[in-house]
Amino acid sequence: MTASYSAQSTITPGPRYVVVLLALVAVASAVAVVARLRVSRQLVVASVRATVQLAAVSAVIVVVLRSWGLTAAFVVVMLAIASATSARRIGGRALLACLAVTAGATPVLALLLLSGAVPLEPISVVPIAGILIGGAMTATSLAGRRTIDILRTRFGEVEAAMAIGFTDREAVLLLCRQAAAEALLPALDQTRTVGLVTLPGAFVGVLLGGASPVEAGAAQLLVLIGLLAAETLAVVLVVELIARRLISWPSR
C-alpha cells in the first residue's frame, strides 16, 4: 500500500497556530525567569524577530526564486548576516568571521551542486545554502568563543608552552584545538541520533512537501553530512585565525 500525502498534512497558520506560538514563548520565558537564566528577554526578542523575518522572507521568496541574480543576492545577504552574528559573538572583525563561515559553507555547497546531488535550481539552492551557512555560523561562534574563553582563563599555560619553545600559534593550537572541537558536538549528536531520537527539519519539510519517506530520508542525510563537513571546516579556520592573532586575543 502506498501512502498518500495531501495539503491537509501541511501546517497552516491560523488563530490556533498563533495561540500555540504565544504559549510556547510564554512558557520558555517564564521558565527562564524562574530559573534565573537571565535570557527571558532574549527569548522573547528572538521569537519576535523570527516571526517578522520569516514573514518578510515569505513575502519576497517567490520573487527571489524567479531569478538567479536575486537568488545569488539573497545568499550573499544570508552570508553577511551570519558573518556579522559570528563576529559579534567572538569579538572579531566581520570580514574574518565571514572568511570562516564562507570557507565552511562554500566548498560543501559547490560539491553538492556541481555533483548534481542537489538540483541546480534556485528553489533548491536557497534552502541548502541557508542550512550550510547557518551551521557554519554556529560552529564559528561556538569554536571562537570556546577558544577565546580558554585563552582568557588559561593563558598561563599558553605562556608556559611558549617558554619551552612553542610559537604563539603552536601554543594556542595545543591548548585550544580539542576544546574548540566541542562546537561540533551538536551536529555530531544530531547525526548520530537521526531517526532514533529526532526527525530534523529537512526530513519533515520534504515529507510535508509531498515526497516519499525514502526521498525525505535521502535529503536529510545529505544535509546532515554536509553540515558535518561545513562545520568542521569553519571550526578549523576560526581557531587558526585566532591562533595567528588575526582575531584578537582577550586582554588580560
C-alpha positions as a Markdown table, in Angstrom:
| # | Residue | x | y | z |
|---|---|---|---|---|
| 1 | Met | 0.0 | 0.0 | 0.0 |
| 2 | Thr | 1.4 | 3.4 | -1.0 |
| 3 | Ala | 1.0 | 6.2 | 1.5 |
| 4 | Ser | -0.7 | 9.4 | 0.2 |
| 5 | Tyr | 0.2 | 12.9 | 1.1 |
| 6 | Ser | -2.2 | 15.8 | 0.8 |
| 7 | Ala | -2.4 | 19.5 | 1.6 |
| 8 | Gln | -4.0 | 18.5 | 4.9 |
| 9 | Ser | -0.6 | 17.3 | 6.0 |
| 10 | Thr | 0.9 | 20.8 | 6.0 |
| 11 | Ile | 1.0 | 23.3 | 8.8 |
| 12 | Thr | -1.5 | 26.1 | 8.2 |
| 13 | Pro | -1.3 | 29.4 | 10.1 |
| 14 | Gly | -4.5 | 30.4 | 11.9 |
| 15 | Pro | -5.8 | 31.6 | 15.3 |
| 16 | Arg | -4.9 | 28.3 | 16.9 |
| 17 | Tyr | -1.4 | 28.4 | 15.5 |
| 18 | Val | -0.9 | 31.9 | 16.9 |
| 19 | Val | -2.1 | 30.9 | 20.3 |
| 20 | Val | 0.3 | 27.9 | 20.4 |
| 21 | Leu | 3.2 | 30.1 | 19.4 |
| 22 | Leu | 2.4 | 32.7 | 22.1 |
| 23 | Ala | 2.0 | 29.9 | 24.7 |
| 24 | Leu | 5.4 | 28.4 | 23.8 |
| 25 | Val | 7.2 | 31.8 | 24.1 |
| 26 | Ala | 5.4 | 32.4 | 27.4 |
| 27 | Val | 6.5 | 29.1 | 28.8 |
| 28 | Ala | 10.1 | 29.5 | 27.7 |
| 29 | Ser | 10.3 | 33.0 | 29.1 |
| 30 | Ala | 8.6 | 32.1 | 32.4 |
| 31 | Val | 10.9 | 29.1 | 32.9 |
| 32 | Ala | 13.9 | 31.2 | 32.2 |
| 33 | Val | 12.7 | 33.8 | 34.8 |
| 34 | Val | 12.0 | 31.2 | 37.5 |
| 35 | Ala | 15.4 | 29.6 | 36.9 |
| 36 | Arg | 17.2 | 33.0 | 36.8 |
| 37 | Leu | 18.8 | 32.2 | 33.5 |
| 38 | Arg | 18.7 | 35.9 | 32.5 |
| 39 | Val | 17.7 | 35.2 | 29.0 |
| 40 | Ser | 13.9 | 35.7 | 29.2 |
| 41 | Arg | 14.1 | 38.9 | 27.3 |
| 42 | Gln | 16.4 | 37.4 | 24.7 |
| 43 | Leu | 13.9 | 34.6 | 24.2 |
| 44 | Val | 11.0 | 37.0 | 23.5 |
| 45 | Val | 13.1 | 39.2 | 21.3 |
| 46 | Ala | 14.4 | 36.2 | 19.3 |
| 47 | Ser | 10.9 | 34.9 | 18.8 |
| 48 | Val | 9.5 | 38.3 | 17.7 |
| 49 | Arg | 12.5 | 38.7 | 15.3 |
| 50 | Ala | 12.0 | 35.2 | 13.9 |
| 51 | Thr | 8.3 | 36.0 | 13.2 |
| 52 | Val | 9.0 | 39.3 | 11.5 |
| 53 | Gln | 11.9 | 37.9 | 9.5 |
| 54 | Leu | 10.1 | 34.8 | 8.3 |
| 55 | Ala | 7.0 | 36.9 | 7.4 |
| 56 | Ala | 9.3 | 39.1 | 5.3 |
| 57 | Val | 11.1 | 36.2 | 3.7 |
| 58 | Ser | 7.7 | 34.5 | 2.9 |
| 59 | Ala | 6.7 | 37.7 | 1.1 |
| 60 | Val | 9.8 | 38.0 | -1.1 |
| 61 | Ile | 11.0 | 34.4 | -1.6 |
| 62 | Val | 8.7 | 33.8 | -4.5 |
| 63 | Val | 10.2 | 36.7 | -6.4 |
| 64 | Val | 13.7 | 35.8 | -5.4 |
| 65 | Leu | 13.4 | 32.3 | -6.7 |
| 66 | Arg | 12.4 | 33.5 | -10.2 |
| 67 | Ser | 15.9 | 35.0 | -10.9 |
| 68 | Trp | 19.4 | 33.6 | -10.5 |
| 69 | Gly | 20.6 | 37.1 | -9.8 |
| 70 | Leu | 18.2 | 37.7 | -6.9 |
| 71 | Thr | 18.9 | 34.2 | -5.6 |
| 72 | Ala | 22.7 | 35.0 | -5.5 |
| 73 | Ala | 22.0 | 38.3 | -3.8 |
| 74 | Phe | 19.8 | 36.5 | -1.3 |
| 75 | Val | 22.6 | 34.0 | -0.5 |
| 76 | Val | 25.1 | 36.9 | -0.1 |
| 77 | Val | 22.8 | 38.7 | 2.3 |
| 78 | Met | 22.5 | 35.4 | 4.4 |
| 79 | Leu | 26.2 | 35.1 | 4.4 |
| 80 | Ala | 26.7 | 38.8 | 5.5 |
| 81 | Ile | 24.2 | 38.4 | 8.4 |
| 82 | Ala | 25.8 | 35.1 | 9.5 |
| 83 | Ser | 29.2 | 36.7 | 9.4 |
| 84 | Ala | 28.1 | 39.7 | 11.4 |
| 85 | Thr | 26.5 | 37.5 | 14.0 |
| 86 | Ser | 29.6 | 35.3 | 14.5 |
| 87 | Ala | 31.8 | 38.4 | 14.6 |
| 88 | Arg | 29.7 | 39.9 | 17.4 |
| 89 | Arg | 29.9 | 36.6 | 19.3 |
| 90 | Ile | 33.6 | 36.2 | 19.1 |
| 91 | Gly | 34.6 | 39.9 | 19.3 |
| 92 | Gly | 36.3 | 39.7 | 15.9 |
| 93 | Arg | 36.0 | 41.6 | 12.6 |
| 94 | Ala | 33.1 | 40.7 | 10.4 |
| 95 | Leu | 35.4 | 40.1 | 7.4 |
| 96 | Leu | 37.4 | 37.4 | 9.3 |
| 97 | Ala | 34.2 | 35.8 | 10.6 |
| 98 | Cys | 32.9 | 35.9 | 7.0 |
| 99 | Leu | 36.1 | 34.0 | 5.9 |
| 100 | Ala | 35.4 | 31.2 | 8.4 |
| 101 | Val | 31.7 | 30.9 | 7.6 |
| 102 | Thr | 32.4 | 31.1 | 3.8 |
| 103 | Ala | 35.2 | 28.6 | 4.0 |
| 104 | Gly | 32.9 | 26.2 | 5.7 |
| 105 | Ala | 29.7 | 26.5 | 3.6 |
| 106 | Thr | 31.0 | 27.3 | 0.1 |
| 107 | Pro | 33.0 | 24.2 | -0.7 |
| 108 | Val | 30.3 | 21.9 | 0.5 |
| 109 | Leu | 27.6 | 23.8 | -1.4 |
| 110 | Ala | 29.7 | 23.7 | -4.5 |
| 111 | Leu | 30.2 | 20.0 | -4.3 |
| 112 | Leu | 26.5 | 19.3 | -3.8 |
| 113 | Leu | 25.6 | 21.5 | -6.8 |
| 114 | Leu | 28.3 | 20.5 | -9.2 |
| 115 | Ser | 27.9 | 16.8 | -8.5 |
| 116 | Gly | 24.2 | 17.0 | -9.2 |
| 117 | Ala | 23.3 | 15.7 | -5.8 |
| 118 | Val | 21.2 | 18.9 | -5.3 |
| 119 | Pro | 19.4 | 20.2 | -8.4 |
| 120 | Leu | 20.9 | 23.4 | -9.8 |
| 121 | Glu | 17.7 | 25.4 | -9.3 |
| 122 | Pro | 17.0 | 28.4 | -7.1 |
| 123 | Ile | 14.4 | 26.6 | -5.1 |
| 124 | Ser | 17.0 | 24.0 | -4.1 |
| 125 | Val | 20.0 | 26.3 | -3.8 |
| 126 | Val | 18.4 | 28.8 | -1.3 |
| 127 | Pro | 17.4 | 26.4 | 1.4 |
| 128 | Ile | 20.6 | 24.2 | 1.2 |
| 129 | Ala | 22.8 | 27.3 | 1.2 |
| 130 | Gly | 20.9 | 28.7 | 4.2 |
| 131 | Ile | 21.3 | 25.4 | 6.2 |
| 132 | Leu | 25.0 | 25.2 | 5.5 |
| 133 | Ile | 25.7 | 28.9 | 6.2 |
| 134 | Gly | 23.7 | 28.6 | 9.4 |
| 135 | Gly | 25.6 | 25.6 | 10.5 |
| 136 | Ala | 29.0 | 27.2 | 9.7 |
| 137 | Met | 27.9 | 30.3 | 11.6 |
| 138 | Thr | 27.0 | 28.4 | 14.7 |
| 139 | Ala | 30.3 | 26.4 | 14.6 |
| 140 | Thr | 32.3 | 29.5 | 14.1 |
| 141 | Ser | 30.6 | 31.3 | 17.0 |
| 142 | Leu | 30.9 | 28.3 | 19.4 |
| 143 | Ala | 34.5 | 27.4 | 18.5 |
| 144 | Gly | 35.6 | 31.0 | 18.5 |
| 145 | Arg | 34.0 | 31.7 | 21.9 |
| 146 | Arg | 35.4 | 28.5 | 23.4 |
| 147 | Thr | 38.9 | 29.3 | 22.2 |
| 148 | Ile | 38.9 | 32.8 | 23.5 |
| 149 | Asp | 37.5 | 31.7 | 26.8 |
| 150 | Ile | 40.4 | 29.3 | 27.2 |
| 151 | Leu | 42.9 | 32.0 | 26.3 |
| 152 | Arg | 41.3 | 34.2 | 28.9 |
| 153 | Thr | 41.2 | 31.7 | 31.8 |
| 154 | Arg | 44.3 | 29.5 | 31.0 |
| 155 | Phe | 46.7 | 31.9 | 29.4 |
| 156 | Gly | 49.4 | 30.9 | 31.8 |
| 157 | Glu | 49.5 | 27.5 | 30.1 |
| 158 | Val | 49.9 | 29.2 | 26.7 |
| 159 | Glu | 52.8 | 31.2 | 28.1 |
| 160 | Ala | 54.4 | 28.1 | 29.6 |
| 161 | Ala | 54.2 | 26.4 | 26.2 |
| 162 | Met | 55.8 | 29.4 | 24.6 |
| 163 | Ala | 58.5 | 29.5 | 27.3 |
| 164 | Ile | 59.7 | 26.0 | 26.2 |
| 165 | Gly | 59.9 | 26.8 | 22.6 |
| 166 | Phe | 56.4 | 26.7 | 21.1 |
| 167 | Thr | 55.4 | 29.6 | 18.8 |
| 168 | Asp | 52.3 | 31.6 | 19.7 |
| 169 | Arg | 50.3 | 29.7 | 17.1 |
| 170 | Glu | 51.5 | 26.3 | 18.2 |
| 171 | Ala | 50.8 | 27.1 | 21.9 |
| 172 | Val | 47.2 | 28.2 | 21.2 |
| 173 | Leu | 46.5 | 25.2 | 19.0 |
| 174 | Leu | 48.0 | 22.8 | 21.5 |
| 175 | Leu | 45.7 | 24.1 | 24.2 |
| 176 | Cys | 42.6 | 25.1 | 22.3 |
| 177 | Arg | 42.2 | 22.8 | 19.3 |
| 178 | Gln | 40.4 | 19.9 | 21.0 |
| 179 | Ala | 38.2 | 22.2 | 23.2 |
| 180 | Ala | 37.1 | 24.2 | 20.1 |
| 181 | Ala | 36.1 | 20.9 | 18.5 |
| 182 | Glu | 33.3 | 20.7 | 21.1 |
| 183 | Ala | 31.5 | 23.1 | 18.8 |
| 184 | Leu | 30.9 | 20.1 | 16.6 |
| 185 | Leu | 29.1 | 18.1 | 19.3 |
| 186 | Pro | 25.5 | 19.4 | 18.4 |
| 187 | Ala | 26.0 | 18.3 | 14.8 |
| 188 | Leu | 27.6 | 15.1 | 15.7 |
| 189 | Asp | 24.8 | 14.2 | 18.2 |
| 190 | Gln | 22.1 | 15.1 | 15.7 |
| 191 | Thr | 23.7 | 12.9 | 13.0 |
| 192 | Arg | 24.2 | 10.0 | 15.4 |
| 193 | Thr | 20.6 | 10.0 | 16.7 |
| 194 | Val | 18.7 | 11.0 | 13.5 |
| 195 | Gly | 15.8 | 8.7 | 13.0 |
| 196 | Leu | 16.1 | 7.3 | 16.6 |
| 197 | Val | 15.6 | 10.5 | 18.6 |
| 198 | Thr | 14.9 | 13.2 | 16.1 |
| 199 | Leu | 13.4 | 13.8 | 12.7 |
| 200 | Pro | 15.1 | 17.0 | 11.7 |
| 201 | Gly | 13.8 | 19.9 | 9.6 |
| 202 | Ala | 14.9 | 18.8 | 6.1 |
| 203 | Phe | 13.2 | 15.4 | 6.6 |
| 204 | Val | 10.0 | 16.8 | 7.8 |
| 205 | Gly | 9.9 | 19.6 | 5.3 |
| 206 | Val | 10.5 | 17.3 | 2.3 |
| 207 | Leu | 7.9 | 14.9 | 3.7 |
| 208 | Leu | 5.3 | 17.6 | 4.2 |
| 209 | Gly | 6.1 | 18.8 | 0.6 |
| 210 | Gly | 4.7 | 15.5 | -0.7 |
| 211 | Ala | 7.8 | 13.4 | -1.2 |
| 212 | Ser | 8.1 | 9.8 | -0.1 |
| 213 | Pro | 9.8 | 8.9 | 3.2 |
| 214 | Val | 12.8 | 7.5 | 1.3 |
| 215 | Glu | 13.2 | 10.7 | -0.6 |
| 216 | Ala | 12.9 | 12.7 | 2.6 |
| 217 | Gly | 15.5 | 10.5 | 4.3 |
| 218 | Ala | 17.9 | 10.9 | 1.4 |
| 219 | Ala | 17.6 | 14.7 | 1.6 |
| 220 | Gln | 18.1 | 14.7 | 5.3 |
| 221 | Leu | 21.2 | 12.5 | 5.1 |
| 222 | Leu | 22.8 | 14.8 | 2.5 |
| 223 | Val | 22.1 | 17.8 | 4.8 |
| 224 | Leu | 23.4 | 16.2 | 7.9 |
| 225 | Ile | 26.7 | 15.0 | 6.4 |
| 226 | Gly | 27.1 | 18.3 | 4.5 |
| 227 | Leu | 26.7 | 20.1 | 7.8 |
| 228 | Leu | 29.4 | 18.0 | 9.4 |
| 229 | Ala | 31.8 | 18.9 | 6.6 |
| 230 | Ala | 30.9 | 22.6 | 6.6 |
| 231 | Glu | 31.1 | 23.0 | 10.4 |
| 232 | Thr | 34.4 | 21.1 | 10.6 |
| 233 | Leu | 36.0 | 23.4 | 8.1 |
| 234 | Ala | 34.6 | 26.5 | 9.9 |
| 235 | Val | 35.9 | 25.3 | 13.3 |
| 236 | Val | 39.4 | 24.6 | 11.9 |
| 237 | Leu | 39.7 | 28.0 | 10.2 |
| 238 | Val | 38.4 | 30.2 | 13.1 |
| 239 | Val | 40.8 | 28.5 | 15.6 |
| 240 | Glu | 43.6 | 29.1 | 13.1 |
| 241 | Leu | 42.7 | 32.8 | 12.7 |
| 242 | Ile | 42.7 | 33.2 | 16.5 |
| 243 | Ala | 46.0 | 31.3 | 16.8 |
| 244 | Arg | 47.6 | 33.6 | 14.3 |
| 245 | Arg | 46.2 | 36.7 | 16.2 |
| 246 | Leu | 44.2 | 37.7 | 13.2 |
| 247 | Ile | 41.2 | 37.6 | 15.5 |
| 248 | Ser | 42.4 | 39.4 | 18.7 |
| 249 | Trp | 43.1 | 37.5 | 21.9 |
| 250 | Pro | 41.3 | 38.7 | 25.0 |
| 251 | Ser | 43.1 | 41.3 | 27.1 |
| 252 | Arg | 44.3 | 40.1 | 30.5 |
